[in-house]
Amino acid sequence: MKTGHKLAAAVAVLPLSLLMLRITGSPWWLLGLPFSFCAGWLYASDLHAELVRATDMKVWSWRRLLLQLPQYVIATVFALGGVAGLAWLLWTLWQGGDIGLKHGLLGLAGSVIAILGGVGMFMQAIRGPPPTVKEWFKVSFDDTQVRIRARPPREPEVDVSFAWASIVRVIFEDGGLGGSDIFFIFTDAAEKPFVVLTEGEGGPEFSGALCGRGYFPPDIFMQAMRSSDGGCYVWPPLETTR
């Protein structure tokens, strides 16, 4: 299901909840309002990130600037609101006003959070959305070797390989709803496991080849793919050795 369709479905929950509230009179339908807002915000953010990635990604290009304009505006409003709140608080104290310790601390904390949040959003708008796993991770293979190349953001580049025949154990870790599923490949040629992200370039093909070669049972893989609880699946089981 595409992000735009998910956003439309989330937004549609709002009028549907109000309609059912009017028909049934049950206040439980009001629960759809915060759900619609939260889901709509998340899917709108994802859709916005996809649209930004579809541009030429130049920071100061007109298309990029127009797409990022709402984020710049929100960041500016947050930052200026925090500055205004902090200025009001300091001015009140300077004039000898009594706002109380509790309210003063709350006002100070709110102003600082607004300023930092606004600056953070502004910097994020300049940097743009973070790269997807597919943009910085690639796994490729042939009949004998598997090669992993990765350029994770702000981390050292990785370029390693291992032989199919050296695999002794495979652990599949479910990434949940927000992360990539991960294969940890243990071999007899290295102490540490090799890491393969299934959402990276070549990840689905590698998963099929791994199961096809008998290193991970297809039925367990399908069970793992259907789950989203962050569980781990080990093959061969820890009490046995391949």
C-alpha positions in Angstrom: 0.0 0.0 0.0 1.5 3.3 -1.1 2.1 6.1 1.4 -0.4 8.4 -0.3 -3.1 5.8 0.0 -2.2 5.3 3.7 -2.4 9.0 4.3 -5.8 9.2 2.6 -7.1 6.3 4.7 -5.9 7.9 7.9 -7.5 11.2 7.1 -10.8 9.4 6.1 -11.0 8.0 9.7 -11.8 11.6 10.9 -15.1 12.2 9.1 -16.0 8.5 9.5 -15.6 8.7 13.3 -17.7 11.9 13.4 -20.4 10.2 11.2 -20.5 7.1 13.4 -20.7 9.3 16.5 -23.7 11.1 15.1 -25.4 7.8 14.0 -24.7 5.7 17.1 -24.3 8.4 19.8 -21.4 6.4 21.3 -18.5 8.5 22.6 -16.1 5.7 21.8 -16.0 6.8 18.2 -14.1 9.9 19.4 -11.1 7.7 19.8 -10.8 7.8 16.0 -9.9 11.6 16.2 -6.5 11.2 17.8 -5.8 8.1 15.8 -6.5 10.0 12.6 -4.4 12.9 13.6 -1.4 10.8 14.7 -1.5 8.5 11.7 -2.1 11.3 9.3 0.9 13.2 10.7 3.2 10.2 10.4 2.1 9.3 6.9 2.2 13.0 5.8 5.8 13.1 7.0 6.7 10.0 5.1 5.0 11.3 2.0 6.8 14.6 2.3 10.2 12.8 2.6 9.4 10.7 -0.5 8.6 13.9 -2.4 11.8 15.5 -1.3 13.8 12.5 -2.3 12.2 12.6 -5.7 13.7 16.1 -6.4 17.3 16.7 -7.5 18.2 16.9 -3.7 20.1 20.2 -4.1 19.6 22.0 -0.9 18.8 25.4 -2.4 17.0 24.3 -5.5 13.6 25.9 -6.0 11.7 22.6 -6.0 13.4 21.5 -2.8 12.8 24.9 -1.2 9.1 24.8 -2.0 8.7 21.3 -0.7 10.6 22.2 2.5 8.8 25.5 3.0 6.2 24.2 5.5 9.0 22.7 7.6 10.9 26.0 7.5 7.8 27.9 8.6 7.0 25.5 11.4 10.6 25.6 12.6 10.6 29.4 12.5 7.3 29.6 14.5 8.6 27.2 17.1 11.9 29.0 17.5 10.4 32.5 17.6 7.7 31.4 20.0 10.3 30.0 22.3 12.4 33.2 22.1 9.2 35.3 22.7 8.3 33.2 25.7 11.8 33.4 27.1 11.9 37.2 26.5 8.6 37.6 28.3 9.8 35.5 31.2 13.0 37.5 31.6 11.2 40.8 31.2 8.7 39.9 33.9 11.4 38.9 36.3 13.3 42.1 35.5 10.2 44.2 36.3 9.9 42.4 39.6 6.8 40.5 38.7 5.9 37.4 40.7 5.2 34.4 38.5 6.0 31.8 41.0 8.8 29.2 40.9 6.7 26.4 39.4 5.3 28.5 36.6 8.7 30.1 36.0 10.4 26.8 35.6 7.6 25.5 33.3 7.8 28.6 31.2 11.6 28.3 31.0 11.5 24.6 30.1 8.8 25.2 27.4 10.7 28.1 25.9 14.0 26.2 25.7 12.3 23.1 24.2 10.5 25.3 21.6 13.8 27.0 20.6 15.8 23.7 20.4 13.0 22.0 18.6 12.7 24.9 16.1 16.5 24.9 15.5 16.5 21.1 15.1 13.6 21.2 12.6 15.4 23.9 10.6 18.6 22.0 10.5 16.8 18.8 9.5 15.1 20.8 6.6 18.5 21.9 5.4 19.9 18.4 5.5 16.8 16.8 4.0 15.3 13.4 4.9 17.8 10.7 5.9 18.8 8.3 3.1 16.8 5.0 2.9 18.5 1.7 3.6 18.4 0.9 -0.1 20.4 4.0 -0.9 23.4 3.1 1.3 23.3 -0.7 1.6 23.9 -3.2 -1.1 24.4 -7.0 -1.1 25.3 -9.0 -4.2 26.3 -12.6 -4.8 27.3 -15.2 -7.3 27.5 -19.0 -7.1 30.4 -18.9 -4.5 30.6 -15.5 -2.9 28.5 -12.9 -1.1 29.6 -9.3 -1.1 28.3 -6.6 1.2 28.9 -2.9 0.5 27.5 -0.2 2.8 27.9 3.5 3.3 25.9 4.2 6.4 25.3 7.9 7.3 28.2 9.3 9.4 29.8 5.9 9.8 32.8 4.2 8.1 32.3 2.5 4.8 32.0 -1.3 4.7 33.1 -3.6 1.9 33.3 -7.3 2.9 32.6 -10.7 1.4 32.2 -14.3 2.5 31.8 -17.7 0.8 28.4 -19.4 0.8 30.1 -22.6 1.9 31.5 -20.9 5.1 28.0 -20.3 6.6 27.5 -22.2 9.8 24.5 -20.4 11.4 21.9 -17.8 10.4 19.9 -15.5 12.7 17.0 -13.5 11.4 16.0 -10.5 13.5 12.6 -8.9 12.9 13.0 -5.1 12.6 9.4 -4.4 13.7 7.2 -1.9 12.0 9.8 0.9 11.6 13.1 -0.9 10.9 14.7 -3.2 8.4 14.8 -6.9 9.0 18.3 -8.2 9.5 20.2 -11.4 8.7 23.2 -12.1 10.9 25.4 -14.6 9.0 27.8 -16.6 11.1 30.7 -18.2 9.2 33.7 -20.4 10.1 36.0 -17.7 8.5 35.2 -14.8 10.9 34.6 -14.3 14.6 31.9 -11.7 14.1 28.7 -12.2 12.0 28.1 -10.5 8.7 25.1 -8.3 8.7 22.6 -8.1 5.8 19.7 -5.7 5.8 16.8 -7.1 3.8 15.5 -3.6 2.8 18.9 -2.8 1.2 19.6 -3.2 -2.6 19.7 -6.9 -3.3 18.2 -7.8 0.0 15.1 -9.7 -1.3 17.2 -11.6 -3.8 19.7 -12.6 -1.1 16.9 -13.8 1.2 15.6 -16.0 -1.6 19.0 -17.4 -2.4 19.7 -18.0 1.3 16.6 -20.1 1.7 17.0 -21.8 -1.7 20.5 -23.0 -0.7 19.2 -24.5 2.5 20.8 -22.1 5.0 17.4 -20.9 6.3 14.1 -22.8 6.0 11.6 -21.1 3.8 8.7 -21.8 6.2 10.5 -20.2 9.1 11.4 -17.3 6.9 7.8 -16.7 5.9 6.8 -16.9 9.5 9.4 -14.4 10.4 8.3 -12.0 7.6 4.7 -12.1 8.8 5.7 -11.1 12.3 6.4 -7.6 13.6 7.3 -8.2 17.2 11.1 -7.8 16.9 11.7 -11.5 17.5 14.7 -13.6 16.4 14.8 -16.8 14.5 17.9 -19.0 14.6 18.9 -21.8 12.1 20.2 -24.3 12.9 18.9 -24.2 16.4 21.5 -23.3 19.0 21.5 -26.8 20.4 22.6 -28.3 17.1 25.6 -27.6 14.7 25.3 -27.6 11.0 
